[in-house]
Amino acid sequence: MGSRITLKDVAARAGVSRATASLVVRGAGRVSEATRKRVFDTMDELGYVYHRGAAALRSQRTDVVGVLVTDISNPFFAEMTLGLEAELDTRGFVSLLTNTLDDPRRQEHLLTALREHQVAGLVVVPTQGTGAGLIDKLEAWGVTYVLATRYLEDRTTHYVGPDDVRGGELAATHLIERGCRTLAYLGGPVHAVARRDRVRGVRAAAAGKAEVLDLPGETSGRGGREIARQLTEVPDGVICHSDVVAFGVYRELRDRGAAEPLVVGFDGVAEGELWEPPLTSVSAHPRELGRQAAELLTRQLTDPSDAPEVVLIEPQLVVRRSTEGSPPQRAS
């Protein structure tokens, strides 16, 4: 039996240094496409297979980034993950996606499991109720991390998320300009920081111009239906905590034959354009958010910074037919 082919053999046959060959197989560093092709062709010729597990044991770190989201069925997180994975791929990393179901105990279990797999770093959407204890644990472990979409009020950390106060202002201003004098903010957990910030923006824009009703609830289509049932009188305009909540609100009001208010969603997911009528939404640019989270994490892996870096994504109001026309007529 012949001797085992090593990366050093591949490098010698390809005419590059072992360090360059290592960069190629790990997908790291700046190596020309011609050199990459030559190394990969040589690997095929010699039958060499890169053993990532063994490399991880030697370096005590893999090229895998752990990603924790609260609800993978939510289209927002699906789109965010696409942006994150695309950026990680360009930087030589792959993602391991996990779903916490917004359960703090499951979050703790998954974090421990990802640590045992020696992930290079973590992108975490914290569960509701997560406090500074999470950060203390991650820093004690020495793992590089970025929080996404939900920040912690009691600790400043590396964070990427939307400017939710500005998003609330955009939504309310648009509805008021369309003639709405009564607004309702529907959905979202009562203690969620994103909800609080959006409602703050809504109230700031509506001050002296419109009344604001505030009804928290589950962030899902079913939650949207349940919240809509609580409306004893349909407001002129509705701002939903997410596009998915808006879909549920639409369905409930139609099923009971109620007048339809002007509706604005949050997140800007692709499905909103396919709804009838197409949904006006405050886009948080989920793919760009994911891309920037990956960029910040990999930057911290290669050039760590002690000072927390906060990246706020500027929201954009995407106007569609759900806010065309006038608010529903009220009986005098």
C-alpha positions as CSV (number, residue, x, y, z in Angstrom):
1,M,0.0,0.0,0.0
2,G,1.4,3.4,-0.9
3,S,2.1,6.1,1.6
4,R,-0.8,8.5,2.5
5,I,-1.0,11.7,0.4
6,T,-0.5,14.8,2.5
7,L,-1.3,18.5,1.8
8,K,2.5,19.0,1.5
9,D,2.5,16.6,-1.4
10,V,-0.4,18.5,-3.0
11,A,1.4,21.8,-2.6
12,A,4.6,20.4,-4.1
13,R,2.8,19.0,-7.2
14,A,0.8,22.2,-7.7
15,G,3.9,24.4,-7.4
16,V,2.7,26.4,-4.4
17,S,3.7,26.6,-0.7
18,R,2.0,24.5,1.9
19,A,0.6,27.7,3.4
20,T,-1.0,28.6,0.1
21,A,-2.5,25.2,-0.3
22,S,-3.9,25.4,3.2
23,L,-5.6,28.7,2.4
24,V,-7.2,27.2,-0.7
25,V,-8.6,24.1,1.1
26,R,-9.9,26.2,3.9
27,G,-11.4,28.8,1.6
28,A,-9.5,31.5,3.4
29,G,-7.3,34.4,2.4
30,R,-6.7,36.0,-0.9
31,V,-5.7,33.4,-3.5
32,S,-6.1,33.9,-7.2
33,E,-8.7,31.7,-9.0
34,A,-6.0,30.2,-11.2
35,T,-4.1,29.1,-8.1
36,R,-7.2,27.7,-6.5
37,K,-8.0,25.7,-9.6
38,R,-4.5,24.3,-9.8
39,V,-4.6,23.2,-6.2
40,F,-8.1,21.6,-6.5
41,D,-7.1,19.9,-9.7
42,T,-4.0,18.5,-8.0
43,M,-6.1,17.3,-5.1
44,D,-8.3,15.4,-7.5
45,E,-5.3,14.0,-9.4
46,L,-3.7,12.7,-6.2
47,G,-6.9,11.6,-4.5
48,Y,-6.3,13.9,-1.5
49,V,-9.2,14.7,0.8
50,Y,-9.0,17.5,3.3
51,H,-9.9,16.3,6.8
52,R,-11.7,19.2,8.4
53,G,-12.3,17.4,11.6
54,A,-8.6,16.7,12.1
55,A,-7.8,20.3,11.2
56,A,-10.3,21.5,13.8
57,L,-8.6,19.3,16.5
58,R,-5.3,20.9,15.7
59,S,-6.5,24.4,15.7
60,Q,-9.2,24.1,18.3
61,R,-11.6,25.8,15.9
62,T,-13.6,24.9,12.8
63,D,-14.7,26.9,9.9
64,V,-18.3,26.5,11.0
65,V,-20.4,29.4,12.3
66,G,-23.3,28.6,14.6
67,V,-26.5,30.5,13.9
68,L,-29.4,30.6,16.4
69,V,-32.7,32.0,15.3
70,T,-36.0,32.0,17.2
71,D,-38.3,30.8,14.5
72,I,-37.0,29.4,11.2
73,S,-40.6,29.2,9.8
74,N,-40.7,33.0,9.9
75,P,-39.8,34.2,6.3
76,F,-37.8,37.1,7.8
77,F,-35.3,34.7,9.4
78,A,-35.2,32.6,6.3
79,E,-34.2,35.6,4.2
80,M,-31.7,36.8,6.9
81,T,-30.1,33.4,6.9
82,L,-29.7,33.5,3.1
83,G,-27.8,36.7,3.3
84,L,-25.7,35.5,6.2
85,E,-24.8,32.2,4.5
86,A,-23.8,33.9,1.2
87,E,-21.4,36.3,3.0
88,L,-19.9,33.5,5.1
89,D,-19.3,31.5,2.0
90,T,-17.2,34.3,0.4
91,R,-15.1,34.3,3.6
92,G,-14.5,30.6,3.8
93,F,-17.0,29.7,6.5
94,V,-20.2,27.6,6.5
95,S,-23.2,28.0,8.8
96,L,-24.8,25.5,11.2
97,L,-28.4,26.7,11.6
98,T,-30.4,26.0,14.7
99,N,-33.9,26.9,15.9
100,T,-34.4,27.9,19.5
101,L,-38.3,28.2,19.2
102,D,-37.8,31.3,21.4
103,D,-37.2,29.1,24.4
104,P,-34.4,30.2,26.7
105,R,-33.7,26.6,27.9
106,R,-33.4,25.4,24.4
107,Q,-31.1,28.3,23.6
108,E,-28.8,27.3,26.4
109,H,-28.8,23.7,25.3
110,L,-28.0,24.6,21.7
111,L,-25.2,27.0,22.7
112,T,-23.6,24.3,24.7
113,A,-23.9,21.9,21.8
114,L,-22.4,24.4,19.3
115,R,-19.5,25.1,21.7
116,E,-18.8,21.3,21.9
117,H,-18.6,21.3,18.1
118,Q,-15.9,24.0,18.4
119,V,-17.6,26.5,16.1
120,A,-15.5,29.5,15.0
121,G,-18.2,31.9,16.2
122,L,-21.9,32.5,16.8
123,V,-24.6,34.7,15.3
124,V,-27.4,34.8,17.9
125,V,-31.0,36.1,17.7
126,P,-31.6,36.0,21.5
127,T,-34.8,34.5,22.9
128,Q,-37.3,36.7,24.7
129,G,-36.1,37.3,28.3
130,T,-32.4,36.8,27.5
131,G,-30.3,38.9,29.8
132,A,-26.6,39.7,30.4
133,G,-26.0,36.2,31.7
134,L,-25.9,35.0,28.1
135,I,-23.0,37.4,27.3
136,D,-21.2,36.5,30.5
137,K,-21.3,32.9,29.5
138,L,-20.1,33.5,25.9
139,E,-17.3,35.7,27.1
140,A,-16.3,33.1,29.7
141,W,-16.2,30.5,26.9
142,G,-14.0,32.8,24.8
143,V,-16.3,32.5,21.8
144,T,-16.7,35.3,19.3
145,Y,-20.3,36.3,18.8
146,V,-22.7,38.8,17.2
147,L,-26.3,39.4,18.3
148,A,-28.8,40.0,15.5
149,T,-32.3,41.7,15.4
150,R,-32.7,41.7,19.2
151,Y,-30.3,43.7,21.5
152,L,-29.9,43.4,25.2
153,E,-31.0,46.4,27.2
154,D,-28.5,45.7,30.1
155,R,-25.4,45.1,28.0
156,T,-23.9,46.7,24.9
157,T,-22.5,44.1,22.5
158,H,-21.6,43.5,18.9
159,Y,-25.0,43.9,17.3
160,V,-26.7,44.1,13.9
161,G,-30.3,45.0,13.6
162,P,-32.9,47.4,12.2
163,D,-33.5,50.9,13.5
164,D,-37.0,50.1,14.9
165,V,-37.8,53.5,16.2
166,R,-37.3,55.0,12.8
167,G,-39.4,52.1,11.3
168,G,-42.3,52.9,13.5
169,E,-42.1,56.6,12.6
170,L,-42.1,55.7,8.8
171,A,-45.2,53.5,9.2
172,A,-47.2,55.9,11.2
173,T,-46.3,58.9,9.1
174,H,-47.4,57.1,6.0
175,L,-50.8,56.2,7.4
176,I,-51.4,59.6,8.8
177,E,-50.6,61.1,5.4
178,R,-53.2,58.7,3.9
179,G,-55.8,60.3,6.2
180,C,-55.8,57.9,9.2
181,R,-56.8,59.4,12.5
182,T,-56.9,56.1,14.5
183,L,-54.0,53.7,14.4
184,A,-53.5,50.3,16.0
185,Y,-50.1,48.5,16.5
186,L,-50.9,44.8,16.5
187,G,-48.7,41.9,17.6
188,G,-45.4,41.2,19.1
189,P,-44.5,40.0,22.6
190,V,-45.2,42.7,25.1
191,H,-41.6,42.9,26.5
192,A,-39.8,42.6,23.1
193,V,-37.4,45.5,22.6
194,A,-38.2,45.7,18.9
195,R,-41.9,46.1,19.7
196,R,-41.2,48.7,22.3
197,D,-39.0,50.7,19.9
198,R,-41.4,50.5,17.1
199,V,-44.4,51.6,19.2
200,R,-42.2,54.5,20.5
201,G,-41.6,55.6,16.9
202,V,-45.4,55.2,16.1
203,R,-46.4,57.3,19.1
204,A,-43.8,60.0,18.3
205,A,-45.1,60.4,14.7
206,A,-48.7,60.3,15.8
207,A,-48.5,62.8,18.6
208,G,-51.3,65.3,18.2
209,K,-52.3,63.7,14.9
210,A,-53.8,60.3,15.6
211,E,-54.9,58.1,18.4
212,V,-52.8,54.9,18.9
213,L,-54.2,51.6,20.2
214,D,-51.6,49.0,21.3
215,L,-52.4,45.3,21.3
216,P,-49.5,42.8,21.8
217,G,-49.7,39.2,20.8
218,E,-48.0,36.2,19.2
219,T,-45.8,37.0,16.2
220,S,-47.5,34.6,13.7
221,G,-50.4,34.4,11.3
222,R,-52.5,32.8,14.0
223,G,-51.5,35.5,16.4
224,G,-52.6,38.1,13.9
225,R,-56.1,36.5,13.6
226,E,-56.4,36.3,17.4
227,I,-55.4,40.0,17.8
228,A,-57.8,41.1,15.1
229,R,-60.7,39.4,17.0
230,Q,-60.0,41.8,19.9
231,L,-60.8,44.9,17.8
232,T,-64.2,46.0,18.8
233,E,-63.9,48.8,16.2
234,V,-61.7,48.6,13.1
235,P,-59.2,51.5,13.2
236,D,-58.3,53.6,10.2
237,G,-54.9,52.2,9.9
238,V,-53.1,49.1,11.3
239,I,-49.4,48.6,11.8
240,C,-48.5,45.0,12.3
241,H,-45.4,43.8,14.2
242,S,-44.5,41.6,11.2
243,D,-45.7,40.9,7.7
244,V,-46.8,37.4,8.9
245,V,-49.0,39.0,11.6
246,A,-50.5,41.3,8.9
247,F,-51.5,38.2,6.8
248,G,-53.4,36.9,9.8
249,V,-55.1,40.2,10.4
250,Y,-56.2,40.4,6.8
251,R,-57.7,36.9,6.9
252,E,-59.6,37.5,10.1
253,L,-61.2,40.8,9.1
254,R,-62.2,39.3,5.7
255,D,-63.7,36.2,7.2
256,R,-65.9,38.2,9.5
257,G,-66.8,40.7,6.7
258,A,-65.4,43.7,8.6
259,A,-64.2,46.9,6.9
260,E,-60.6,46.7,6.0
261,P,-58.2,49.3,7.3
262,L,-55.1,50.5,5.6
263,V,-52.4,48.0,6.6
264,V,-48.6,48.3,7.0
265,G,-46.5,45.3,7.9
266,F,-42.9,45.1,9.2
267,D,-39.9,43.1,7.8
268,G,-40.4,43.4,4.0
269,V,-40.5,39.7,3.3
270,A,-40.9,38.6,-0.4
271,E,-44.3,37.0,0.3
272,G,-45.8,40.5,1.0
273,E,-45.7,41.3,-2.7
274,L,-47.8,38.2,-3.5
275,W,-50.6,38.9,-1.0
276,E,-53.9,40.5,-2.1
277,P,-53.7,43.4,-1.9
278,P,-49.9,43.5,-2.0
279,L,-48.7,44.5,1.5
280,T,-47.1,47.9,2.3
281,S,-44.2,47.1,4.6
282,V,-41.4,48.6,6.5
283,S,-38.5,46.6,5.1
284,A,-35.7,45.8,7.5
285,H,-33.7,44.4,4.6
286,P,-33.3,40.9,6.1
287,R,-30.7,39.7,3.6
288,E,-28.5,42.8,4.1
289,L,-28.9,42.4,7.8
290,G,-27.7,38.8,7.6
291,R,-24.8,39.8,5.3
292,Q,-23.7,42.5,7.7
293,A,-23.9,40.2,10.7
294,A,-21.6,37.7,8.9
295,E,-19.3,40.5,8.0
296,L,-19.1,41.8,11.5
297,L,-18.5,38.3,13.0
298,T,-15.7,37.4,10.5
299,R,-14.1,40.8,11.1
300,Q,-14.0,40.1,14.8
301,L,-12.6,36.7,14.2
302,T,-9.6,38.1,12.2
303,D,-9.2,41.4,13.9
304,P,-10.9,41.4,17.4
305,S,-12.0,44.7,18.9
306,D,-12.7,45.3,22.6
307,A,-15.2,48.1,21.8
308,P,-18.7,46.7,20.9
309,E,-19.7,47.6,17.4
310,V,-23.4,48.3,16.7
311,V,-24.7,48.3,13.1
312,L,-28.2,49.7,12.6
313,I,-29.9,49.0,9.3
314,E,-31.9,51.9,8.0
315,P,-35.5,50.8,7.3
316,Q,-37.3,51.5,4.1
317,L,-41.1,52.0,3.6
318,V,-42.1,49.8,0.6
319,V,-45.5,51.2,-0.5
320,R,-48.0,48.8,-2.1
321,R,-51.8,48.6,-2.5
322,S,-52.7,47.8,1.1
323,T,-52.4,51.5,1.8
324,E,-54.1,52.8,-1.3
325,G,-57.4,54.7,-1.1
326,S,-58.9,56.1,2.0
327,P,-59.5,54.7,5.5
328,P,-62.8,52.8,6.1
329,Q,-65.9,55.0,6.4
330,R,-67.4,55.2,9.9
331,A,-71.0,55.4,10.7
332,S,-72.0,58.9,12.0
